[in-house]
Amino acid sequence: ADTPMIRSGLPIDEVLPSLELALRESGAAVLTAPPGSGKTTIVPLALLEADWLLGRILLLEPRRLVTRAAARRMADLLGEQVGMTVGFTTRDERRVSPATRIEVVTEGVLTRRLQNDPSLEGVALVIFDEVHQRNLQTDLGLALTLDIRGALRPDLRLLAMSATVQADRFAQLLGRDGEPCPRLDAAGYPHPVEIEYLPTTKGQRLEETVANAILRAKRSHA
């Protein structure tokens, strides 16, 4: 079956009402949007207002650095500390509380949680962010989540997001009864980009290298 397309080419904030409706009625959706459009941080926060969201949002990220950064950005947008409305869990760090409604997790954390709690009790929506970055953990987590939805949690909603994913194939995968779930395609906000290559220091951690590059860019463009 053809994938139903909803509101193609609009900015992401204008696509959000259609996304909420798609998740409400179909239980799953695929969202494509360019890098920098805000899908990682804007979408989970906007979905907090949905009346069908009767539990926590799990936002899956492929790397620990992105997991922490996404949680901190969303918490900052709310004017809160990480661990309140928005928290995160990685292999070596956990900052959540009973008030947490969005929990950003890494792929390994999701897999272990699915093994320990096959029903994902208390979770209303699982968002697979950057789903095009496929690896064993991502595919296993998605397969287990689909199995749980089919056998134990028909109310569990799923959202796949990416800039470059083959949206029609994922819409078919997340659909039900042979029918694909809705697909939404949001536009980005173009900004001029300049590329500069900076040398790395031997033994320096990736986080430090990125931080130094950002500070240098801020100083040169202040």
N, C-alpha and C positions, 0 to 999 in steps of 0.2 A: 504494500500500500504506500501511497505517496505520503511524505511527512507533512503534516499541517504546519504552515509557516504563519507566524503571528507578528505583526508590526515590524516589518523588516526595515533596517536602515535608519531608525530613529536614535537619538541619544539615549544612553542607558537609563537616565532618570524618567524618560517618557515611555520606556519599555516596561518599567517595573510593574505598573498595574496589570499589564497583560501577562507578565510572568507570574504574579501572584494568582491570577485567575487560572492560568494553565496548571499550576501546582494544586490549586484547590480542586479543579474538576478532573484532571487526568492523573494526579499523583506523581507526575514526573515531568521534566522538561529538559531541554538542551539549550543553553545560551552561548552564543558566540559573540565576542566583542574584542576589538583590538586592544593591544597592550596599553595601559594607562587610562582606560576608559572608566575604571572604578569598580569592575565587577567583583574583585576580591573583597573589597571593604564596604562598598555601597549596598550591594545586593543583600548580604546577610543582615545588615542593620535595618534595611527597609522591610525585610520579611518578618522582623520581630512584631510588626503591627498586625500581621495576619491573624484573623480570629480562629483559624484552624490549627495554628501553631500551639499545641498543648504540651509542649516539651522543649527540650534543648535542641539547638542547631549544632551539628558536628560539621566543621569545615575542614576538609582534608587538603593538606598542602604537601608537596613532594619533598621539601627540605626543611630542616630545623630553623635555619636562618629566616626563611620566608614565614614560617609558622610564628615565630616570635614577633617579627616585624608587622605581620598582618594584625595580630592581636593588639599590639601597642598602638597601631594607627587607629583601629576601631575604638579602642578605649579612649584615645585622645579626642576623637570626634565626639564622643559622648561626654567629655570632660571628666573622665573617671580614671582610676588606677586599674591596671591590668589585674584581673582576678575578681573584679566585680561583675558587671554585666557581661563583659568579654574576658575570657581566660584562654590559656593554652596548655597543652601537654605534649612534651617530647620525651624521648627515652631517658633523659637525665634531669628534667625539670618539669614541675607541675605547678601552675598558678591558677587555681579555680576556687570557687566558694559555692555555698548553697544558692547564692544570688546569680550565679553564672547562667546565662541563657545562650551564649554563643561560645563554643569551645573549639579552638583551632588545634588540630592534631596532625601529627605526621603519619605516614603510611603504616609504619610498623606498629604504632600505637593503636591505630584502628584495627589492624589484623589481630593483635592480642586481645583487644576489647571484644571483638566478635567471637573469639574463641572462648573467652571467659563468660560472656553474656550474650548468648545467641539471639536473644530477643531485642537487644539494644533498648532495654527498659529506660524510659524517661527521655528518649530521643524521638523527635518528631520529623526532623529533616536532616538528611545527609547530603552535603554539597561536595562533589568531587571537583576541586579547582585544578586548572591546568591539566585537564584529563588527557591531553595529547601527549604528555610526558610519560608514556607508558613504560612500566617495568613490572616485574613479578609481583611486588607488593601491591601496586595499584590495581592490577588485573585481579589478583586474589581478593583484595578488599571489595572490589566491585562485584565479583562473582558471589562472594559470601553475602553481601548486602542484598543482592537480587534474590538469592535463595531464601534469606530470612523474610523478605517482603512477600515472597510467594507462599511460604509455608506457615509463618508465625505472625507477621506484621503487615497485613494488607493496607493498614493505615499509614505506614512509613513512606514518606515522600522523598524523592531523589531528584537531585539537580546536578547536571554535568555542565561545567563551564570551561571555555578555552578560547584562545584567539585563532587557532589553526586546526582544530579538530575536524574530522570528517563527520559533520553534524548529522547527516541522514543516517549513517550507520549506527551512531550512538542513540539516535531517536528510536530506531528499530529495537535496539538492545534494551532500552529502558521502557519500551512500550509494553502493553498487555494484550493478551488474546489476539496476537498477530498484528495489532495495530500500533504504529509508531506513536510516541508521545509528541507533544508540540515542540517545535523548534522556534527560537527567537533569535534574531540577528540584530544586534545593536551597533550603532556607529560610534566612532571615537571622536575625540577632539584633537585635530591636528596641531602639532607644535613643531617649530623648526628644531632640528637635531644636528649637533656637530659631534663628530667622533674624534676622540683623542686617545692615543695609546700611551699608557703610563708604565714605566718599569716597575717590576715587583722586587721586593727585598727578600733575599734568601732566608727561609725560616719564618717569615711573617705569615700569620694566620690570614685566611681569606677575609674574615670580618674586619681586621685591621686595614688590609689593603683597600677594601671598599670604602671604609670610613675615611681614610686619608684622601682617596680620590674625590669623595663628596666634599670634604672640607676644602680641598684645593679648588674645586669647581665653584664653590660658594665665594671664596676669596677673589677669584679671577672675574666673577660676574656680579660682584656686589655693586 
